[in-house]
Amino acid sequence: QVQLVESGGGSVQAGGSLRLSCTASGRTFSNANVGWFRQAPGKEREFLAWISTTGSSTIYADSAKGRFIISRDTAKNAVNLQMNSLKPEDTAVYYCAVGGWGSHSTSYDYWGQGTQVTVDS
């Protein structure tokens, strides 16, 4: 059984930054692709970023390009999402997921419970 835990969410002013972290119990991330998604109230879940098992390949949604960076922290068995230049429309619950490919949410095996990010104008 794999459990994913997201952390680092909170409230921030527009233009600010947050770094989200996804950690796993029951397995390491070293042999799994990892993706980040978000879901705002009343909206569908949205893909943000994906990183390959080695970290050599990444994919970003247009909404994340140039502002968000996905990376691996092997020492901490974590995958991080650095979010910069945050906007009020980035307000959502952010989720990490393991084992899937890119934006294809149904391809992921495990999901975390999510962490709330609120960006104030």
N, C-alpha and C positions, 0 to 999 in steps of 0.2 A: 504494500500500500504506500502510495506517495502522497505526502501532504506538502502543499505549497503555501508559503506565507509571504504576503506583500507587506512592506513597511515603507515609511518615509512620506506618506501622504500628510495633508494638513491644509491650512489656509495660508494664502500668500497674496500679496498685492500684484496687480497686473505689471508685467515686466520683470517679475522676480523669477526665481529658480527653485526647483525641488529635485531631489534625487530619490527615486524609488528603487527599492531593492526587493528581489525575489529570492527566497531561500527555500531549500527543499529538505525534507526529512524522508528517509526511506530509500533515497537514491542520490547519486551525485548528478550534477548537471553536465559533467564532462562528456557524456555520451548521448546527449539529448539536445535537439534544437529547442529554442525557447522563444516565445512570442509575448508581446505586450499588446493588450487591447484596452479599450475603455468603453463605458456606457453612460451616457447622460440620461437624465430623467426623460421618459417619453420617446427615447431614440433607440435605434438598434445598436448592438455591440459593434464597435469600430476597431479595425486593425490599426496598429500604430507602427510596430517595429518587430523584426525577427532577426535572430542571430543563429548561425550554424554551430555545430558541435565544437568546432575548433576555434570559432570566433573569426575565421577568415572571410566569411561572407555575411553580409547584412542586407536587409530589405527594409525600406521605410515607406510608409504611406505619405502621400503628398502633404497631409496636414502636419506631419512630423519632420519632414525634410528641412534641414537647416536649423532646426530648433532643438530636436531631441536626439540623443545619442544612446544607443544600446551597447552594452559592453559586458564582458565576463570578468568576474573576480574569482579566479580559481582557488586562491588561498582561503576564501570565505565561502566557497561553494555557493556563489550567488551570481545572479544576473541583474545588472543595474540599468535603470533608464534615467539618464540625466535630462531634465527638462528645463530649457531656458526660454527667456522672453515669453513667459506665460501670459495667456489672454483669458478673459472671462469665459470665452467659449471652450476653453480647455477644462472647465469644471465638469467632473464626472467621477465615477468609480473606476479605478484602474485595476486591471487584472493581468496576471502573468499566467502562462500556460506552457505545457511541456509536450514535446514529441511531435509537433505538427510542422506544417510547411506554410510559411508566409502568411497570407491573409485568409487562408482556408480554415476557418474556426472549427469546422467539424472534424478536421484532421488531428486535432490535439487530443491527447490522452487524459491529461489532468489539468485542472484549473484551481487557482487560488480563490480565496473568499473576497478579495478585493480590498482596496484602500481608497478612501475618499480624498479627492483633491478639489479644493475650492479656490478659485481665483477671483478676488474682489477687484472691481473697477475703481 
